[in-house]
Amino acid sequence: MTKKLILIFSVIILFAWLNGCTDRGTNLTEPFAPRTVNYVDWITWHLFAEDLGLSMFTSVKDAPIIKFKPYTPPNFDTGGNNKPFPTLYLLPPYGKTEDYYFNHGLVAVADKMIAEGTIKPMIIVCIDGSSGYGGICYGDTYAGGKYAKAIGSIENDGISGTLIDYMYSVFNSDSASDGSGRAISGFGLGGYGAFKIAAKYSENFSAVSAVSAPLDFDGAGGTGGLRTLFTDVVNSLGGGVIPHAQYKTLDSTDHAALGMLISMACSFTPYVDYDTMLWNDDMEFWANDTTYFPDTATLIHPGGNVRCIMPFDSTGAVYDTVWNLWLDNNISSLIDDYPNAFDGKYIKLFMAADQGFGFNEQTRSFADYLGTYLGQSIDTLVYDGYEDFRGTTDNFIYDMLPALLKFHSDHFPDYD
């Protein structure tokens, strides 16, 4: 896709945004009155032709976009005359859309806290995490999509650049070169994405947080982490051994853990047929995707163009050839690659009392690891819920959002 075509699309989007926004006013009244359901009219997207255009997912390849929905504070001027606002990039759990946090009370919580002066006015960019095969896993292969780069890097091009570039050019989000006015966070798999992006593009964010996230793939001394899901998935599909023919076409319908693992495989270890993918000299992008699997014992192809390699065989046993490549995507491995990424960063980890997939254990394990690595205690907060209503991710979002927003607001600069 040419930059000229990208420019045309971007102009159309901007025109629709400017003409679709209603006047929400700039003054808050006391006592606090929540905005109506029509608080915002923009649900937008940005093109990433280079980073997503070669994806093996047909829907992504044909429309290389990331959808997102920005929360803007009540004093945001829809006419465009704004000072820069600090900006929080908020990633959803596996398979959830850009509406996830809005559907869990984000506007009411943020508006009230801003009105009370508890947090600074800020932009909160809620990103769609449902693309690809069931959900974004923030990988860095062209076959699975280079989502981490598309979201977290800066190219200083609002038309064909990254999400940060677009937010700055259209919404006047923070542009400080030291990243002091930008932060990133997420729940579940979105929390993993937040730490991955913060590690790879450390200079672009001053703070990072996560809530009940898979941050230590091989936690508990190499016996826990994601490994515990492998045998659970196999047992749930047939009781110990999956016939190989069934394994090759694993069906993730109504099986969240399997769907998430397939999505991770698509992002971390996609299977690429280079004989058909390398059809012209313009696709030099593939030069960095050199992973090749002569042994396809754990190759699956659940449908369409999707072919990926799973890190466990039909018995649930770890397949080291692939598992080691997954570990390259573990946050601790990224810290080895970017050893100073979290130096001086504001970091906080949140956990629900009850959380599926063992993500809480991974969060605790990562907190211990990172604390040892940095030589400092990592701030953590556990939400237990209420009597007869245990804290789970979906149940406690509305309750945890104030603590999360307060943490990031406290570490944003004051623009007054």
Protein Blocks (a to p, Z undefined) as FASTA:
>chain_A
ZZklmmmmmmmmmmmmmmmpccebjbdcdddddddfklpfcdcddddfklmmmpcblklm
mmccddddddddfklcfkopacddddddddddehiafklmmmnommmmmmmmmmnomacc
dddddddfkghjhiaehiabfklopfklmmmmcehiaklmcfklmmmmmnopafbfnlmm
gccddehjlmmmmmmmmmmmmmlpcbdcdehiafbfkgghhpgmjllmmmmmmmmnnoop
acfklmmmccfehilklmmmmmmmmmmmccddfklmmmbfklmmlmmmmcccfblklgcc
fbhjbdcddfbdfkopacfklmmmmmmmpmklmmmmmmmlmgoiacdddddfbdghhlmm
mmmmmmmmmmmmnopacdddddebjehiacdfklmmmmmmmmmmmmmmmmpccfZZ
